[in-house]
Amino acid sequence: MNIGEAQLKTVPYVPWSHPFIERLIGTIRRECLDRLLFWTAIDLEMKLFAFQDFYNKYRTHSALGGQTPVEAPKFKRAALKCYRWQAHCRGLYQTPTAA
């Protein structure tokens, strides 16, 4: 971790506390890891970098109107310093939302 980066704490054993990260992990599993064999950590890392390149430069995204992230216009990013936790199901689940 670089100095100055903010840490977002997750709720233990609650995978839905960061739905965007869970969505990304699921996509990486479905579209990459479930289809490839890897033999070493270095082999896995090289294949993940290749998937990252494919995902950002060549794979179209429906949320971006069929464009790739490289082609899509840049949107203003949310400030990570301005968030709050929103409780769901009487506090059983919590999700971060923009403050």
N, C-alpha and C positions, 0 to 999 in steps of 0.2 A: 504494500500500500504506500502510495506517495504521501508525503507530508501535505496537509491541507485538504485531503479528501475527506468527505463526510461519510460516516458509517451509518447505515440504516439497519437497525436491529430488527430481527424477525422474531415472531412468536414461535417458541419451540414446538415442534411436531405439528405445525399448522402450515401446510404447503401453500395455502391460498393467501398468506399474508403479503406475498409479492407476486400478484398474478402475471405481470409482464415477464418476469424472470422465469416463472413456471412455464409460460407459453413458449419462451425461447428454448428452454431445456427440452420441452416436449418436441418442438420442431427439429432440434438437433438430433434427438434420439430417433424420431420417425424417419427423417429424410437422410440421415447420415449414418449414425452408429448402428441402427438395425440392419443396414444393408452392406456394411463393410466389415472385414476382418482386419484387426491390427495385431501386431506381434510384440511391439515394445512401446514404451511411453513416447519415444521419439517418433515412431511410426504413427501413433495416434495423433501426436501434435501436428505432424505434417499433413495428415488427412483433415484435421480440424481447420488448419489454416487454408487448405484448398477449398473446403466447404464454405468458410467465411468469405473467401474471394467470390465463389459462385453465388452465394446468398446475396451479397451486396452489389455485385456488378452485373449479374446475368439473370437471376431468378426474378420473375415478375411478382408483384405483390398486389393483391386485390385492394387492399386498403390505400394503396398509392395510385389507384386508377390504372393498374396494369403496367406501371413503370417500375423500374428498379430503384433502390434507394439512392444510387449514384445519380440517376436521371431526374429524380423527383426534386421539386423545389425545396429549398431548406426552410424548415419551420422553426419558429422560436421554441427553444427547449424550455421545459419547466425548470424553475429554480429548485434545486434539491434542498436548499436551506429553508424553503417555505412549504412545509408539508405538515399534515396532522394525521393521526390515526382515526379511522372511522370504524366503530364497533358494529358488528352484525351478530345476530342470533344471541342477544343478551351478553355480548362480550366474548362469545366462544371464538369468533373469527374477527380479525382486524385487517383492514386494508389501508395502505397509505393513499391519501388524497391531497390534492393541491389546497393549500391554505388560503 
